[in-house]
Amino acid sequence: MVNKLPEKLLLLRKHFGFSQQEIADKMGVNVVEYMGWENGRSICNLAQFKRLSSIFQISLDDMLKNSADIPLPNLSLEDSIQIPFMKDSEAKDIEIPSMVNPQKPKVNMEATAQIKRVSEVEKKPQEQPKPQNTIHRVDINQKPTKKSKSNKKLFAIIGGVIGAIVLVAGIFWLLNMNKGNGGLSLKLSQANRLSTTEKFTVYIRDDQKVAIYGQGITMTDFTDLVKISAYKDSVVGLKSDGTLVAAGSNTNGQLDIKKIEKAVDVSLGAKHTAVALEDGKVTCVGDNSQGACNVDAWENIVDVEAGNGFTIGIDSTGNVKVAGSVTNSSSMESIKSVKSVSIGTNEVAFLNTSQTVTTVSYTGATATNVSTLKNITQVAVGNGFVAGLGSDGKVQIVTTNEDLKKSVEAWTGIGVISAYNNTLVGFTTTGKMVGAGDNQYNQYTNEAESTTKEKLEKVKNLQVSYDKSKVKLTWDKVEGADYYEVSIDTSPVYTAKAVDNTLTIDQSKLVDGQKYVITIIAASNTDKELNSEVYSVDFSYTAPTAEPTATPAFTLTIKYVYDDNVNANIYQDYVMTYNVGDTYRVESPKIDGYEALRTVVEGTMGSKNEEITVRYKAKPAPTPTPPTPTPEVTPVPPPTDPGTGGTGGDNNG
C-alpha cells in the first residue's frame, strides 16, 4: 500500500502557506525529521499525529487515514485581522451579481510598508462574536436586473471586501518576507558554528554575529548566521532565512553563492562550495575540474562537506554520497548510519548514529585507528589526529603528539570543536575559547579559566653518587608530589616509583662506560593531569675502582680484680685493638700484697671482641722472727793483790 501521508502533509502545508521549518518548529522537531515525514522516508508517532491534526485543523481520523482525499479547512481571515465593515454580527447575507472570471486588482507591494512578523500570541483571535456575513452562490444564467441605488451600494461593499482580501494577502506576503529572502527560519545550533583554517578562526556567537580570531579575513553582513565554513583565505555563512553570504578570495568562483536561496547547509572547500537545499537537492559553485560539483542527481541530502576536489553528502537515512576524484570513494559510500562528516589533511571521519567514528584515508596513507572514541557528538580531523567531542563535554583525541593530547584532554564543558592541519580549537557552552597546537597567526586564545589544570613543578637538580655496589639518585623535593616516576633507558628499561626524592639502584643494572638517560616525573595519586613535565638528564656510568678489603679489627679487654673481694673496684683495665690473627702478650701488673694468678695473658686475636679477667690473690702476712735476748753479764770481782812475792803470776812474762 502506498503511503499517502507525504502527499497529505504537502497538501495541508501548502494550503496554510507554511514552510517546512515552520511546521518543524510547531512540532518541536528538527526540520530534517519533518522532511523525512513529508518525503516518505519515515513516519511520525501517534502523539505527533495528534499535534499535526491540531496544526492543520482536521480531525485525527482524517489525519490517520491513508488517503490524501481530505476536506481542506476554511481559512478564516477574521482570525488574524479585523475588517472594520464586518464587525456587525447582525449583517444579512450579501448577494453578488453574476460575474465571470473577475480580474484581481494589482497591488504595489513596493509601496506597502513592511509589517513585523506577528507573534504566536498576536495571532490568537480576540474574544468577540464572529461575523455572520456569507457569500451566496449566484446563477450566472439569471438575467441582469435593472441597476438601482441598492446595487451601487452593493458594488461598493463588494469592492471593500475584495480590497480587504487583497490587504490580508499582502499582510501574509509581508510576514513571509519578514523571514528573509530565503523564506526559511533556521535555528542556530552547535553544529557548524565554528570553523578554523590556516590563519584565522570564525565563530558564530549567540547573537548570531561572527567573532574572528587571527588574521587575513574581513567580513561584512555576516549577521543572523546559523552556520559558517572557512578554508584558506575565504569564508561562507548560512543565514537563518536560508540565504548565503561570503567573503575573501574568490579565485575559482567558489564564493558565487549570494543568489542561492532555501539553503540548509553549506561547506567551503579548496576551490568550490557545496550547498544543501531545503528540498534535499545539492547545488555547487566553483571549480569542477575534478568532478566535485557533479551532485545534480543527489537527493534527500541533509549535510554536505567540501574538500579539495571532492564533495561528500549525507542523506536523511545516513547514506554517504561522494562526488569528485578521490581515493577510496567506494569505501566511503559503503558506510551506513552516518550523522555528520569531517574532512582532514589526509583522511575523512564519519560520525555514526551509534556515536562512534569511522575513518577513511583519501590520500593513500593509513587511516587513524579511532576505536577508542566513544559517545561522540562531534568530530574534527587535523593532520595526524582525530578529535571527538564527547557527550560529557570533554574532548577525546587519537594522536601521537603527547603535548597536544594532554592539552586537549584537560578541556571541559566544550560545546563545539574544529580542526585544521596542526590546530584544534573549541568553544565552551558558555562561549569561552580554547585551543591547542599550531597558533602561528593567533588563530586561537585560551579564554576558559578552568580548562587547563596547573601541573606540579618540574623536578630539578638531580645528583648522582656511588655507594660501593649502589648508585644513589637524589633531587629537589617537589611540593605537592605524592611520588616520583623514575625511568632509566637500560635494557630492559628500568622503571621505579619513589615516595621520597631519592632512589638507590644496584650497579649491576648498569654497564661501565655506557650512557643513559634518566627521566623523572613528579606525580599525583589523585589526578594524572597534575603530573609535572618530564625532567630528563644524560648520565654516563663509570664503575668505581675496587678497593682492598680492610681486615676487620676487634678489641681485647683484660680486667684485673681482687680475689679476696669480687666486688672490689677493678684495679685497672687493659684495652687494646687487634686485627684478626694478631698475637698479643700482656704481663699482669704487680700489685702490692697481691699475687696475680695469671702473670701473662697471651694468645691470637679471633673474629670477635674478647674479654679476659685476671684475678689477684692476697699474699699471706709473714710470721715475725722473735728478737734474740741479750745475755745478762755477771760482774767479775776484782783480783786480789798478792804483793811482791806474790803467786799466781804468768810464768811466760
VOMAR-944125 format. One record per atom (N, C-alpha, C): residue in one letter; x, y, z. Coordinates in steps of 0.02 Angstrom, whole numbers, plus 50000, padded with zeros to 5 digits. Example, Ala and Ser with C-alpha at 12.3 -4.5 7.8 and 13.67 -1.06 7.14 Angstrom:
2
A506604971650390A506154977550390A506604983550390S506424988850354S506844994750357S506455000250394
//
This chain:
653
M500434994050000M500005000050000M500445006250000V500275010949958V500665017149952V500525021650011N501045024250041N500985028950097N500745035650071K500145037750093K499845044050070K500005049950116L500355048550172L500495053850219L500905059550188P501435058050149P501825063550120P501385068150077E500955065150036E500525069249992E500045073450034K499785070450088K499315074050131K499665079850166L500275078650194L500635083950229L500805089750182L501025088050121L501195093250073L500575097350055L500005093950045L499385097450027L499175102250083L499185099850145L498975103950201L499465109750213R500115108350208R500605113650220R500545119250169K500465117350105K500375122350053K499725126150062H499205122650084H498555125850094H498595131450146F498985130150199F499055135250252F499635140050239G500045138550189G500605143050173G501185142550220F501275136750252F501825135850299F502445133050262S503035134750288S503655131550263S503785125350305Q504225121150281Q504395115050319Q504705116850387Q505105122150388Q505415124250451Q504895126350502E504375129950478E503845132250524E503465126350554I503305121450513I502965115550540I503415111850589A504065111250572A504535107950618A504565111550684D504575118250682D504585122150744D503955121050785K503385120950751K502755119850787K502725112750818M503045108050784M503045101150808M503595099950860G504065104650864G504615103750911G505115098450889V505205097750823V505685092850796V506155096450749N506695093050731N507165095650682N506845095650613V507025100650572V506725101250506V506875095050464V507455092050476V507635086050438V507165080250454E506965079750518E506495074550537E505815075550504Y505585081950503Y504955083250470Y504995081850395M505565083750364M505655082350293M505595074950279G505825070850327G505765063550318G505035061350315W504595064550355W503885062850352W503585064850285E503755070850263E503455073450201E503735069950139N504355067350145N504655063850087N504535056350090G504215053950143G504045046850147G504605042450173R505145045350200R505695041350225R505575038850296S505135042150331S504975040050399S504255042050415I504015039950473I503315041450492I503305043550565C502855047950581C502825050650649C502425045850694N502465047150760N502095043050808N501395045950820L501005042550862L500315044550872L500255051450902A500685053050951A500655059650982A500795065150930Q501265063550884Q501425068450832Q500855069050782F500495063550769F499905063850726F499375068450757K499275067950822K498795072250857K498985079550850R499635080850858R499875087750852R499775090350781L499905086250731L499815088350662L499075089750647S498625085650674S497915086750661S497685093350691S497995095150748S497825101650779S498085107450738I498705106750714I499005112150674I498615113250609F498425107750576F498095108250511F497325108550518Q497075108450579Q496355109550592Q495915104250558I496135097950563I495725092450538I495675087250593S495215082650586S495115077650638S495695072650638L495795069350694L496315064350699L496185058550652D495545056750642D495375051350595D495605053050525D495455059350503D495675061450437D496435061550432M496765063250488M497485063550487M497795056650482L497485051650516L497745044850516L497545041050454K497005043050421K496765039450362K497295039650307N497435033850278N497935033550224N497635035750158S497475042150156S497165044950096S497315052350095A497445054750035A497565061950026A496925065650011D496375061950005D495725064949990D495395066950055I495545072950078I495285075350142I494975082250131P494485083950172P494195090750167P494675095950194L494835100750153L495295106050175L494915111050217P495185112850275P494845117750318P494835124650286N494285128350302N494235135250276N494725139650312L495015144250276L495465149150305L495055155150327S494985156150391S494575161550418S495005167750425L494855172750384L495265178850384L495175182850447E494575182650476E494475186950534E494835184350595D495125178250591D495515175750648D496155179750658S496415182650605S497055186150611S496995193650599I496435196050570I496375203250557I495635205150561Q495495210750589Q494805213150595Q494665217950538I494155216450498I493945220850443I493395225450469P493505231950467P493045236650501P492315235650483F492145234850418F491445234650399F491125227750411M491525222950439M491255216350452M491135215250527K491145220650566K491045219950638K490325218650656D489855220450612D489145219850627D488935212550622S488835209450679S488645202350679S487935201250656E487545206650650E486855205850629E486775206950554A487325208050518A487265209450446A486955203550410K486585205250358K486245200050319K486695197350264D486495191650236D486865188750180D486885193650122I487435193750088I487525198350032I487475194549967E487085196949923E487035193849857E487535197049810I487865192949771I488365195449724I488095194549654P488095199749614P487855199149545P488295194449505S488015192249450S488365187449408S489005190349380M489575186649392M490225188749365M490595182549342V490955183149289V491345177649263V492075179749261N492515175549295N493245176749295N493415184049312P493245186449370P493425193349386P494175194149392Q494425199749372Q495145201149374Q495335203749444K495855200749472K496095203149537K496485209649529P496335214449571P496705220749566P497445219749582K497875223549549K498595223149561K498765227149624V499245224649660V499455228049721V500185230049715N500315236249730N501005238749728N501345236949795M501675231149796M501975228949858M502555233249880E502895236249832E503475240449849E503265246449890A502655248749879A502415254649915A502105252749982T502045246249994T501735243950056T502255243950112A502075246650168A502545246950224A502665239850250Q503285238550272Q503445231850299Q503125231050367I502795225350376I502455223950439I502845218550475K502995219750538K503375214950576K502985208450584R503355203050589R503035196450595R502615196050658V502005193450650V501555192850706V501765187050750S501815188250814S502005182950860S501425178050868E501575172350899E501055167350909E500495169950954V500675174351001V500155177151045V499705181751006E500005185850962E499615190650924E499165187350873K499325181150854K498915177750803K498265175050832K498205174750898K497595172050928K497005176750917P496425174250898P495845178550887P495595181550952Q495335187550948Q495065190851007Q494405187551026E494245188351090E493625185651116E493035190151095Q492745188951036Q492175192951013Q491775188850964P491135190550954P490715186550907P490995186850837K490985181150802K491205181050733K490655183650687P490835187350636P490315189950590P489975184250553Q489335185250540Q488935180050507Q488875181350431N489275186050405N489225187550334N489415181550293T489025180050242T489175174550197T489085176850126I489375173250081I489325174850010I488915169349977H488345171249946H487905166349914H488115165149843R488015159249822R488135157549752R487575160649709V487765163249651V487285166649606V487265162949539D486685161949514D486585158549450D486805163249394I487305161249355I487585165649303I487095166249244N486585161749241N486095162249186N485525167049202Q485525169349263Q484985174049282Q485065180549244K484525182949219K484545189249181K484695195049227P485125199449204P485295205149246P484685209649256T484625211849317T484075216349333T484285223449323K483825227649327K483945234749316K484345237449375K484875241249359K485285244049411K484885248849453S485045248849516S484705253349562S485215256049611K484985260449655K485425263249706K485685257749752S485245252749765S485465247249809S486025243249777N485995242349710N486535238849676N487185242649681K487155249149674K487765253249680K488075252349749K487625252349798K487865251449866K488175244549874L487855239649839L488105232749842L488805232149812F488895235349754F489555235149722F490085238449766A489895243649802A490365246949846A490585242249902I490105238549928I490265233749981I490715228249955I490535225649894I490945220349864I491665222649853G491725228849829G492395231549818G492795231849883G492435233749936G492775233950001G493015227150024V492565222150012V492755215350031V493375213049993I493375214249928I493955212149887I494575215749909G494505222149924G495085225949948G495355223250013A494895221250058A495115218350121A495485211850111I495225207750063I495555201350048I496265202550022V496325207449977V496985209049950V497445211450005L497165215450051L497565218050107L497825212350150V497385207550165V497595201750206V498125197750169A498025196750103A498525193050064A499195196650067G499165203250063G499795207150067G500125206350134I499715206150187I499995205250254I500345198550259F500025193150234F500335186550236F500985186450196W500985189950141W501585190150099W502155193750136L501975199250169L502475202950206L502735198950266L502285195150297L502505191050353L503015185950330N502885182950272N503365178150245N504015181650225M503945187750199M504535191550180M504965193050241N504635193650299N505005195150359N505475189550379K505345183450352K505795177850365K506445178650326G506465182950278G507055183750236G506915181550166N507395183050124N507305181350053N507245173850042G507555169950086G507545162750075G506895159550097G506495162850137G505865160050158G505925154750212L506505153750242L506605148850295L506695152250362S506705148250413S506825150850481S507265145750518L507895145350497L508365140550526L508595142850595K508775138150636K508975139650704K509725138350713L510035142450756L510745141550772L510825135550819S511295131250802S511445125550846S512205125050852Q512445120150890Q513165119350898Q513505116850834A513125113450792A513425110650731A513615116250682N514235116050659N514485120450606N514465127850624R514495129650688R514525136650706R515255138950717L515725134250709L516435135650719L516825132850661S517295136750635S517725134350580S518405137650587T518935133550584T519615136150587T519985134150524T520435138350503T520825137150442T521535139350454E521915140550401E522635141550408E522815147550451K522475153250441K522685159450475K522155162350521F521555159750522F521035162750563F520505157650584T520125159550633T519555155550658T518945160050661V518365157450640V517735161150644V517235157150685Y516865160850726Y516385157650772Y515755161850775I515175158550769I514525161950773I514335162550847R514295168750871R514095169850940R513345168650949D513125169051010D512415167851024D511975173250993D512255179250980D511865184450947D511875183750871Q512165178050848Q512185176150777Q512625180850736K513075184350769K513605188050736K514255184150741V514765186250703V515375182250698V515945185250738A516275181050776A516895182950810A517475180250769I517985184450756I518555182550714I519185182450756Y519575177050750Y520215176450784Y520755175150732G521325178650738G521855177750690G521895183450641Q522085182050579Q522185187350530Q522035184750460G521945189450413G521865187650343G521165187550317I520665189950355I519975189850331I519605195950357T519185198850313T518735204250332T518035202450308M517535203250352M516855201150334M516365206650350T515875207450305T515325212050316T514665208250303D514135210550334D513475207550326D513455200350351F513925198450394F513905191750423F513515192050489T512855192850482T512405193150540T511845188250530D511485186850584D510925182150582D511135175450554L511745173250572L512025167050545L511835160950588V511795155250554V511685148850589V512235143850575K512615144750520K513165140250503K513705144250469I514335141850475I514895145350444I515425140250424S515795141750370S516305137150345S516875141250315A517495139450334A518075143250309A518585138450279Y518965141050230Y519505137250200Y520025142150174K520655141150194K521205145650174K521025152850189D520925156950137D520785164150147D520085166050127S519605161350132S518905162650114S518445159950168V517825162650169V517325160450218V516635161350189V516175156750204V515475157250183V515045156250245G514455159350244G513995158750300G513285157550278L512905153850318L512195152550305L511785156450355K511305160450328K510865164450371K510245160350390S509895162850440S509315159250465S508745158950414D508755163450364D508225163350313D508395158950254G508975155450258G509165150950204G509575154150149T509765160550158T510195163850109T510925163350132L511385165150087L512095164150099L512485170650092V513045171150128V513505176750122V514205173950115A514655178050087A515335175650075A515825181450080A516455179750095A516985184750099A517655181350085G518135185250060G518805182650048G518955181549975S519455177249962S519685175949894S519185171849855N519045173949793N518555170549750N518875168549684T519475165949688T519865164349628T519515159549581N519165154649609N518845149449568N518085150149566G517825155849588G517105156849588G516755153149643Q517135150949693Q516835147049747Q516395151249794L516425157949786L516025162249829L515415165049792D515265162549733D514685165049694D514055161549719I513865162949780I513315159349811I512745163949834K512805170349823K512335175049853K511625174549825K511555171549766K510885170949736K510535164449757I510895160149792I510595153849813I510125155049873E509535151949871E509045152649924E508835145749950K508505145750006K508245139650038K508805134550050A509375136950073A509925132550091A509845130350164V510045124150178V510015121650246V510715119650271D511205119350227D511895117850247D512365120350193V512975122250214V513465124850167V514165122750190S514605121350142S515295119550158S515755122250104L516295125450125L516785128350080L517385123750074G517555121850012G518145117750000G518725121849974A519225118449946A519815121949921A519655126349862K519225123949816K519075127849756K518325127949739H517905125349783H517195125349768H516795125649834T516145127149827T515695127249884T515095122949869A514915118649917A514325114249910A513785116749957V513155116749932V512585119249971V512025114049969A511785112050027A511195107650031A510575112050037L510055110349998L509445114449995L508885111150035E508365115050046E507785112750085E507455106650054D507455106249988D507115100749954D507555094449949G508145094449982G508575088649982G509075088449925K509025093249879K509505093649824K510145097149847V510665096749805V511295100049820V511495104149759T511715110249772T511975114449719T512705116049735C513085117549683C513805118349692C514065123749646V514535127749670V514855132949630V515605132349637G515975134849586G516695134649588G516995129749539D517605127649552D517975123349506D517685116249506N517585113549446N517315106749439N517765102449396S518405104249393S518865100549350S518955093349374Q518835092049438Q518905085249464Q518225082049479G517695085349457G517025082449466G516725083549535A517005088249573A516745089449640A516035092049640C515815095149585C515145097949582C514655093649543N514825087349532N514365082749498N513865079949549V513435084349573V512985082549628V512245083349609D512105084449545D511415085949525D510935080249540A511185074149538A510735068349548A510625066649622W510955070049666W510885068449737W510195070649761E509905066749807E509255068349836E509265067149911N508825070749945N508715069950017N509355071150057I509775075650034I510405077150069I510275082150125V510535080650184V510445085050242V511105087850268D511675085150244D512325087550267D512825086950211V513225092150199V513735091950147V514405094150176E514945091550146E515625093450165E516045093750102A516355099550091A516765100550031A517505099850049G517875096150007G518585095350018G518985098249961N519565095449949N520005097849896N519875093549833G519395095849792G519235092249731G518705086949738F518375086649795F517835081749803F517325084349854T516725081349851T516175083249895T515865076949925I515685077349988I515355071850023I514675074250047G514155070150035G513485071850058G513195066150100I512805067950151I512465063150193I511715064050184D511355058650166D510635059450157D510265058050223S509615058850221S509215058450282S509205051550312T509395046450275T509415039650302T510115037750326G510605042350320G511275040950343G511735037950291N511515037750228N511945035250174N512415040650150V512985038450121V513515043050101V513545043550025K513605049750000K513715050949929K514385054449921V514755052749867V515395055849854V515425058049781A515645064149770A515745066749702A516455069349696G516775068049638G517455070449628G517955064849624S518565066749608S519105061949602S519445061249670V519305055649704V519585054749771V519685047249783T520245045649816T520405038749832T519915036049884N519735029649876N519305026049924N518595028849928S518345031749873S517665034349874S517155028749884S517295022749856S516825017149865S516805014949938S517385015249971S517395013450043S516975018350083M517015024650064M516615029750099M515875028550089E515685027050027E514975026150012E514685019650041S515125015250064S514885009050095S514695009950168I514885015550197I514735016850268I514005018850275K513675016150326K512965017450337K512855020850405S512245023450413S512035026550476S512495032150498V512635036650452V513095042250465V512685048450484K512925052050535K512595058350556K512935064450527S513605064450526S513975070150500S514665067850478V515035072350445V515685070550417V516165076350426S516815074750433S517335079850439S517925077650396I518195082350356I518755080950312I519385083950341G519905079850348G520545082150374G521075082550320T521705082850342T522265083650295T522355077550252N522255071450280N522365065350243N521785060350247E521305061650289E520775056750299E520115060150314V519585056050307V518895058350320V518635054450380A518305057950426A518005054650484A517245055250480F516905049550487F516175049250485F515915047950556L515485052250580L515165051250645L514525047150634N514485041450667N513925036850658N513375038250709T512785035650694T512225036550740T512345033050806S512805028150807S512975024650869S513465028650911Q513625034750890Q514085039350924Q514805036650924T514965032550873T515645030450861T515885033750797V516525032750780V516825036150723V517155031050677T517085032250612T517415028150561T517855032650519T518475030650506T518935034750467T519125031250402V519205035150349V519425032550284V519945037350256S520515034750235S521035038950206S520855040550133Y520985046750112Y520875048450042Y521525050350006T522095049150040T522745050550009T523185044350001G522935038650023G523335032550021G523695031150086A523715035950132A524025034850197A523575030450240T523855027850294T523465023650339T522995027850380A522365025850383A521865029550422A521985028550496T521815033450536T521905033150608T521425028050639N521675024150685N521255019350722N520885023150777V520235023850769V519835027950815V519355023650856S519525017350867S519075012850903S518985015050976T519435019151002T519375021351072T518875027051081L518665030151026L518195035851032L517485033251044K517185035251099K516515032951118K516075038851138N515425038051128N514925043051147N515095049951118I515245049951053I515465056051019I514855059650988T514845066250995T514315070350966T514555074650908Q515215076150905Q515515079850850Q516205076950837V516445077850776V517115075350759V517485080650719A518145081050730A518575085750693A519225082250677V519465083150615V520065079550592V520595084650571G521205083550594G521765087750576G522295083750540N522915085650550N523485082150520N523785077450572G523615071050567G523875066150613G523475065450677F522885068250680F522465067250739F521735067450721V521335063850760V520605063950754V520335065450824A519935070650829A519655072650894A518895071750893G518625069350949G517905068450955G517655071851018L517125075751011L516815078951069L516335074051101G516455072251163G516025067551198G515395070851224S514915066651240S514285069151266S514365072351335D514945071051368D515075073951433D515425080751429G515525083351368G515845089851360G516595089551360K516885083651362K517615082851358K517805080551288V518425081951270V518665080251203V519125074151207Q518955069051167Q519385063151161Q519785063951097I520425062051099I520845063151040I521315057151031V521405055250968V521875050050950V522455053350913T523055053150942T523635056450913T524265053750945T524815054450910T525465052650939T525805058650971N525505064450964N525765070650994N525525071051067E525965069151113E525775068851183E525615075651212D525975080851191D525835087551216D525135089851195L524965088551131L524295090251107L523765086251145K523895079951156K523415075651190K523285078051262K523825079751298K523745082051367K523355088551370S523495093151324S523145099551325S522405098651311V522245094751260V521555093951238V521135090151290E521425084951318E521045080851365E520915084451431A521235090251441A521095094251501A520485098851492W520235099451430W519665103851418W519035100851448T518595105251473T517945103051499T517405107951476G516785105551476G516225109951459G516225112351388I516495108451342I516565110451272I515905109251235G515725114051191G515105113551153G515205112351079V515805114151052V515935113450981V516685113450970I516925109650919I517635109250903I517725109850827S518335111850808S518515112250737S519265111350731A519485108450675A520205107150666A520425109150596Y521055111050591Y521375112250526Y522115110750533N522365106150492N523065104350492N523305102650562N523735106750593N524015105150659N523685109050716T523095111650704T522755115850753T522075112950770L521905113050835L521235111050858L520975116550903V520365118950889V520065124250929V519375121850953G519135125151005G518475123551031G518185129451069F517535129051081F517195133951122F516785130351175T516795133051235T516375130151288T515655132051276T515205128851311T514495130451304T514335137451330T514815140451367T514715147251391T515065152351347G515345150151289G515635154751242G516365156351253K516725152351293K517435153451304K517845149251255M518365152251227M518765148851176M519355145051207V519515139351178V520115135551196V520455133351131G521095131851135G521445129651076G522085125951094A522345122051047A522965118351057A523285117250990G523945116450990G524315115350928G524575121850898D524685121750833D524965127550798D524535133750807N524855139150828N524505145550838N524915151250809Q525215150050751Q525675154850721Q525345161550707Y524705161450688Y524365167650669Y523855169750723N523945167250784N523485168850839N522765167150822Q522685161450790Q522015159350770Q521605156650829Y521905156350888Y521515154750948Y521835157851010T521425158651061T521655160651127T521325156051178N521655154951234N521365150751286N521035155251338E520365155851330E519975160251373E519655156751432A519545150251426A519195146551478A519635145951540E519375148051597E519775148351658E519965141451684S519515136751679S519615130351712S519785124651664T519985126351603T520105120951555T520785117651567T521295121451588T521965118651597T522135118651671K522275112751698K522445112151768K523185113651778E523345116751835E524045118551849E524425112351868K524965110951833K525345104851844K525825105851903L526065100151928L526585100351979L527225103251950E527625106251993E528255109151970E528715103751943K529095105351893K529555100651862K530135099051909V530335092651910V530905090551951V531545094051927K532005095551973K532635098751955K533185096652003N533805098151981N534405097152022N534515089852042L534575085551992L534715078452004L535455077552021Q535605073852074Q536285072252094Q536375064652093V536965062352067V537115055252063V537735053852104S537695048952148S538275047052189S538325039452192Y538945037052211Y539065029852214Y539155027752286D538905021952303D538985019252370D539135011852364K539785010452357K540005003552348K539655000252288S539164996052300S538844992452244S538204995952221K538065001852246K537445005352230K537585012052196V537085014252156V537075021052129V536485024552162K536615030252190K536095033952226K535905040252189L535245041052176L534975047052143L534605051252195T534735057652196T534365062352238T534195068552198W533625071752214W533405077752178W533005082052226D532875088152205D532495092752247D531775090252254K531515090852314K530825088752327K530335093552293V529795090752264V529275094752231V528675095152277E528465101252292E527895102152336E527255099452304G526895095452342G526255092752318G526315086052283A526925083752270A527025077352236A526895071552284D526505066652262D526375060752303D526925055452294Y527215055252235Y527765050652221Y528115053052157Y528655049452139Y529045051252080Y529125045152036E529025046051971E529115040651923E529815041451892V530245036451904V530935036751880V531035031451827S531375033351774S531505028651719S532215029551694I532555023851680I533225023851650I533205019251590D533475021651534D533405017751472D533925012251467T533925007851518T534335001851516T533994996751471S534284990851466S533974985551426S533894979451471P533274977851492P532654981551479P532624988151519V532134992251501V532074998751533V531934997951608Y532295001751647Y532195001551720Y531695006951740T531175005151775T530685009951800T530555008651873A530425013951910A530285013251981A529885019252005K529525018252060K529165023652092K529485024952160A529645031252172A529965033152235A529505037752274V529385035952337V528955040152379V529335046452399D529985045652413D530395051452431D530815053552371N531155059152379N531555061952324N532245058752321T532275052152327T532895048552322T532755041452299L533245038452265L533165031652241L533855028352236T533915022152259T534535018352256T534465012752206I534955012152161I534935007252107I535545002752111D535454996352102D536014991652102D536444992852041Q537104993452052Q537564994751996Q537574989151945S537354983351964S537364977651917S536894978851858K536424983551864K535964985151810K536274989751757L536864992451774L537194997151730L537834994151701V538034996551643V538634994151609V539154999651610D539764997751630D540305002651635D540435006051568G540455012751567G540575016551507G539965018051465Q539385015451484Q538765016451445Q538435023051464K538125026351413K537755032451425K537005030851433Y536685033951481Y535985032751495Y535615039451500V534945039051492V534515044851503V534065043351563I534115047551613I533695046851672I533125051851667T532505049551673T531915053951672T531535053251738I531285058951762I530915059051825I530295063351816I529725060951841I529095064751839I528825065151911A528655071151932A528305072051995A527565070451983A527285065752022A526625063152006A526135064052064S525495063852045S524945064452093S524545057952096N524335056052155N523925050052162N523205051152139T522975057452141T522265058852129T522105060852058D522575063952023D522425066651957D523055066651914K523065062351863K523655061951820K523775068451781E523245072351773E523325078651736E523765083551774L523875082351838L524295086751878L525035084751874N525185078951845N525885076651841N526315081851806S526935082451831S527385087551805S527635085751735E527955090551704E528295089251641E528885084551654V529105081051603V529655076151612V530315079851621Y530675077851674Y531355080451686Y531845075151660S532305077151618S532755072351584S533475074451592V533915069551609V534635070851618V535025065251586D535555067051549D536015062051521D536515059951575F536675053551578F537105050951631F537575045651602S538225046551614S538735041651592S538965037751654Y538905031151651Y539075027051710Y539795024651705T540175025851758T540855023351764T540885019251827A541065012951820A541085008451878A541655010651924P541545010851989P542075012952036P542625007752041T543265010052054T543835005552062T543755001752128A543874995252124A543804991052183A544354992552233E544194993652295E544674994952348E544804988552388P545454987652412P545584981652452P545164981552515T544964975652531T544534974952589T544944975452653A544784979852697A545154980652759A545014974852806T545574972652841T545494967152889T545094969752948P544584966252967P544184968653023P544584968553088A544484973253132A544834973853196A544354972553253F544624969653308F544224968153367F544594970353429T544254970653484T544534973453546T544674967853597L545264968353628L545454963953684L545414968153747T545024965653795T544944969153859T545154964353915I545634966553957I545854962554015I545644966354078K545264963054120K545044965954182K545424962754240Y545644966954288Y546014964654347Y545584965654408V545484960254446V545064960654505V545414957354565Y545224959454625Y545484956454686Y545124949854700D545494945054719D545194938554730D544834938254797D545064941954843D544764941554909D544134945754914N543984949454864N543364953554863N543154954554791V542694950154768V542494950354697V542204957054677N541854960154722N541534966554707N541994972454716A542604971254731A543064976854740A543174980354674N543374986554676N543494990354615N544044987154574I543944987654509I544454984954464I545074989254472Y545604985954477Y546224989754485Y546364993854423Q546344990554366Q546424993954302Q546214989154247D546024991954190D545844987854132D546364988854079Y546454983554042Y546884983853984Y546434983353922V546444988353879V546024988353819V546484989753759M546434985253710M546854986153650M546484982953591T546574986153531T546254983653470T546764979753429Y546544973853407Y546964969553366Y546584967353304N546934966253250N546624963353191N546564955853201V546114952953162V546034945753167V546704942453150G546914937853195G547544934253183G548144937253218D548064943353242D548624946353278D548744942553344T549394941853363T549554938853429T549644944353479Y549504942653540Y549594947653593Y549894944253654R550274948053695R550584945653758R550584951553806V550224950753860V550154956153908V550334953453978E550834956454009E551024954554077E550554957754127S550374953954176S549924956654227S550324961354272P550044966954289P550404971654331P550494968954403K551024971454436K551164969354504K550774973854551I550464970654599I550064974354648I550314972254718D550484977154756D550744975654823D550244971654864G550504966654895G550084962454938G549684957354901Y549764957354835Y549374952654797Y549814949154745E549574943554728E549934939554679E549464937854623A549654939454560A549234938054503A549204930654491L548594928254482L548514921154468L548734919554397R548754924854353R548984923954284R549454929754270T550084928054272T550584933354266T550634936054195V550444932054145V550484934154075V549844931854039V549544936554001V548964934853958V549214935053886E549164929653851E549394929553782E548944924953740G548964926353673G548554922453628G548514925653559T548034923253518T547924925853449T547224928753445M547164934753413M546514938153409M546054934453361G545454933053386G544964929753344G544524934753306S543954932353282S543504936553242S542944939653283K543094940753347K542614944153390K542994947453447N542664951853479N542954955053537N543054949953594E543604950853630E543754946153685E543814950053750E543614946653804E543674949653871E543954944353918I544504946053952I544854941353997I544914944554066T544804940554117T544854943054186T545454939754220V545874943854250V546454941454288V546334942954362R546344937854401R546214938654472R546874938954511Y546844942654565Y547414943354610Y547244940254678K547724936254701K547644933054767K548064936854818A547754938254875A548134941754927A548684937254955K549274940054964K549834936154992K549714935355067P549904929555098P549834928855171P550344933355207A550144935755266A550594940155305A551194936055331P551834938255328P552414934355351P552434933855429T552684927855457T552744926855530T553344930755554P553284935155604P553864939155626P554374934955666T555034935855659T555574932255695T555654935455764P555584931255816P555664934255883P556384936855892P556484942155931P557164945155940P557594940655986T558244940455973T558714936456014T558824940056080P558694936756136P558784940156201P559514941656216T559634947356245T560314949256263T560504945856329P561074941956331P561264938456394P561474943556448E561304941656511E561504945856567E562254944956582V562594950256597V563324949956611V563414949156687T563784943856706T563934942656777T564524946856795P564464951056842P565054955156862P565634950756890V566234952256872V566834948556894V567154952556951P567294949157006P567624952757062P568334954757042P568534960257064P569224962457050P569724957557081P570294956557049P570804951957076P571114954557143T571354949257186T571684950757248T572414952057234D572704957357265D573394959157255D573834955057301P574284950057276P574704946157320P575314949957346G575484954957326G576094958257347G576654956357303T577274957957328T577864956657293T578004949557290G577954946457318G578084939357322G577484935557308G577144938757271G576524935257261G576584929557217T576014925857214T575994919757174T575464920257125G575494915857082G574984915357030G575144919356971G575734921756964G575904925556905G576064921356847D576064924556786D576204920856724D576934919856720N577064913456708N577744911756706N578074913456641N577614915756591N577884917156524N578054924556518G577904928756562G578034935756558G578704937456557
//
